[in-house]
Amino acid sequence: MPRSVNVVAARHRRKKVMKMAKGYFGRRKNVWTVAKNAVEKGLLYAYRDRKAKKRDFRALWIQRINAGAREHGLSYSVLMGGLKKANIDLNRKVLADLAMNHPEAFKTIVDKVK
């Protein structure tokens, strides 16, 4: 009895990986074993950096809020504590946008905290 291998599924799987390797340089785009390793590594980086992106943006927002707060004589921590006490529920993304693009609106928020 001949050996049965599911070539259709194997080819589909390899084609999928090779399609993901499009745009890579050298053997990474057209040699199966090299392309498979490159694509797996790329997917790991993508997964890791989706998490890192959230951390990076939060850090950026905090820096922008701190810079805006210090222009009005407050530190970041004092501002955030004051917002909590005043029951002003604005997240860091919105506060950073106000500090950067709408300084007069940010000033009114800081004045309420003071």
Backbone hydrogen bonds, N-H to C=O, Kabsch-Sander energy under -0.5 kcal/mol:
donor,donor_aa,acceptor,acceptor_aa,energy
5,V,3,R,-0.6
7,V,5,V,-1.8
10,A,6,N,-2.0
11,R,7,V,-2.9
12,H,8,V,-2.1
13,R,9,A,-2.4
14,R,10,A,-2.4
15,K,11,R,-2.8
16,K,12,H,-2.1
17,V,13,R,-1.8
18,M,14,R,-2.8
19,K,15,K,-2.3
20,M,16,K,-1.6
21,A,17,V,-1.3
22,K,19,K,-1.2
24,Y,21,A,-1.9
28,R,25,F,-1.3
29,K,26,G,-1.5
30,N,27,R,-0.5
31,V,27,R,-2.2
32,W,30,N,-0.6
35,A,31,V,-3.3
36,K,32,W,-2.8
37,N,33,T,-1.7
38,A,34,V,-2.3
39,V,35,A,-2.7
40,E,36,K,-2.4
41,K,37,N,-2.3
42,G,38,A,-2.3
43,L,39,V,-2.5
44,L,40,E,-1.9
45,Y,41,K,-2.4
46,A,42,G,-2.3
47,Y,43,L,-2.3
48,R,44,L,-2.6
49,D,45,Y,-2.8
50,R,46,A,-1.3
51,K,47,Y,-1.0
51,K,48,R,-0.5
52,A,48,R,-1.9
53,K,49,D,-2.1
54,K,50,R,-0.8
55,R,51,K,-1.4
56,D,52,A,-2.8
57,F,53,K,-2.4
58,R,54,K,-2.0
59,A,55,R,-2.2
60,L,56,D,-2.1
61,W,57,F,-2.7
62,I,58,R,-2.2
63,Q,59,A,-2.1
64,R,60,L,-2.2
65,I,61,W,-2.6
66,N,62,I,-2.5
67,A,63,Q,-2.3
68,G,64,R,-2.3
69,A,65,I,-2.7
70,R,66,N,-2.5
71,E,67,A,-1.1
72,H,68,G,-0.6
72,H,69,A,-1.2
73,G,70,R,-1.1
74,L,69,A,-2.2
79,L,75,S,-2.3
80,M,76,Y,-2.7
81,G,77,S,-2.3
82,G,78,V,-2.4
83,L,79,L,-2.3
84,K,80,M,-1.9
85,K,81,G,-2.1
86,A,82,G,-2.4
87,N,84,K,-1.0
88,I,83,L,-2.6
89,D,87,N,-0.8
90,L,88,I,-1.3
95,L,91,N,-2.3
96,A,92,R,-2.5
97,D,93,K,-1.8
98,L,94,V,-2.5
99,A,95,L,-2.6
100,M,96,A,-2.0
101,N,97,D,-3.0
102,H,97,D,-0.6
102,H,98,L,-1.6
106,F,102,H,-2.0
107,K,103,P,-2.1
108,T,104,E,-1.6
109,I,105,A,-1.5
110,V,106,F,-2.3
111,D,107,K,-2.5
112,K,108,T,-1.7
113,V,109,I,-1.6
114,K,110,V,-2.2
